[in-house]
Amino acid sequence: MTPLQEDTRFRVLRALQDNPRLTQRELSERLGVSLGATNFVLRALMDKGAIKIRNFRGNTRKLSYAYILTPHGLAEKASLTARFLARKQKEYESLKAEIEAVSKELEHETQSAADAAGSSEPVV
């Protein structure tokens, strides 16, 4: 599974744990993925036994479902959470290093431009 697929599964499980009665459309909008992709992920999670789908027939909305995380789903979410956090921390450290490098480049370029202009004041 790619990191993007893992992130999507993690975000789906996290959203459903917070609100099991989200519709697929609401879930799709919250995650910023297509309705088809949301349906695909939900079916895959159901097939793996990570979620159970409950239909509330007494509800006035005929398509009212609740997506319940199973014990397996909770364990998968914990595992995905750990990997998600490790990836994001690595991305953060990489971005932090890049910002520091670009800041130093800018400082050097600003000083070089000021020196080339014959001025000791930095050009901003």
C-alpha positions in Angstrom: 0.0 0.0 0.0 1.4 3.4 -0.9 1.7 6.2 1.7 -1.1 8.1 0.0 -3.4 5.0 0.3 -2.4 4.6 3.9 -3.0 8.2 4.7 -6.5 8.0 3.1 -7.3 4.8 5.1 -6.1 6.5 8.3 -8.1 9.6 7.7 -11.3 7.5 6.9 -10.9 5.4 10.1 -10.2 8.6 12.2 -13.2 10.4 10.8 -15.5 7.4 11.3 -14.3 6.9 14.9 -15.2 10.6 15.5 -18.6 10.3 13.7 -19.8 6.9 12.6 -22.9 8.3 11.0 -21.1 10.4 8.4 -22.5 9.8 4.9 -20.1 8.7 2.1 -20.7 12.2 0.6 -19.8 14.0 3.8 -16.8 11.7 4.3 -15.7 12.4 0.7 -16.0 16.1 1.2 -14.2 16.1 4.6 -11.3 14.1 3.1 -11.1 15.9 -0.2 -11.3 12.7 -2.2 -13.9 11.5 -4.8 -17.1 9.8 -3.8 -15.9 6.7 -5.7 -12.6 6.6 -3.9 -14.4 6.9 -0.6 -16.7 4.1 -1.5 -13.7 2.0 -2.6 -11.9 2.6 0.8 -15.0 1.8 2.8 -15.6 -1.4 0.9 -11.9 -2.4 1.4 -12.1 -1.7 5.1 -15.3 -3.7 5.4 -13.7 -6.6 3.4 -10.8 -6.6 5.8 -13.1 -6.6 8.8 -12.0 -3.2 10.0 -15.5 -1.7 9.9 -19.0 -2.9 10.1 -21.9 -1.1 8.3 -25.1 -0.8 10.2 -28.3 0.3 8.4 -30.9 2.2 10.4 -34.2 1.2 8.8 -36.4 3.1 11.2 -34.7 6.3 10.1 -36.7 8.6 7.7 -33.6 8.7 5.5 -33.6 5.3 3.7 -29.8 5.4 3.3 -28.8 6.1 6.8 -25.8 4.0 7.9 -23.3 4.0 10.7 -19.8 2.8 10.1 -18.6 1.1 13.2 -14.9 0.3 13.8 -14.3 -3.3 14.9 -11.5 -4.3 17.3 -9.5 -5.1 14.1 -10.3 -1.7 12.8 -9.1 0.0 16.0 -5.9 -2.0 15.9 -5.4 -1.0 12.2 -6.1 2.6 13.0 -3.4 2.5 15.8 -0.9 1.0 13.4 -1.7 3.5 10.6 -1.6 6.3 13.2 2.0 5.4 14.2 3.1 5.2 10.5 1.3 8.4 9.6 2.9 10.2 12.5 6.4 8.9 11.6 6.0 10.0 8.0 4.7 13.5 9.0 7.6 13.9 11.5 10.1 13.0 8.7 8.4 15.4 6.3 8.5 18.1 9.0 12.3 17.7 9.6 12.9 17.7 5.9 10.9 20.9 5.4 12.5 22.5 8.3 16.0 21.8 6.9 14.9 23.1 3.5 13.5 26.3 5.0 16.8 26.9 6.9 18.8 26.3 3.7 16.7 28.6 1.6 16.8 31.3 4.3 20.6 31.1 4.3 20.7 31.3 0.5 18.4 34.4 0.6 20.6 36.0 3.2 23.7 35.3 1.1 22.1 36.5 -2.1 20.8 39.7 -0.4 24.3 40.4 0.9 25.9 39.7 -2.5 23.4 42.1 -4.2 24.2 44.8 -1.6 27.9 44.3 -2.1 27.6 44.4 -5.9 25.6 47.7 -5.6 28.5 49.1 -3.5 26.4 49.5 -0.5 26.9 48.0 2.9 23.2 47.9 3.6 21.3 44.8 2.6 18.9 45.0 -0.3 15.4 43.9 0.7 
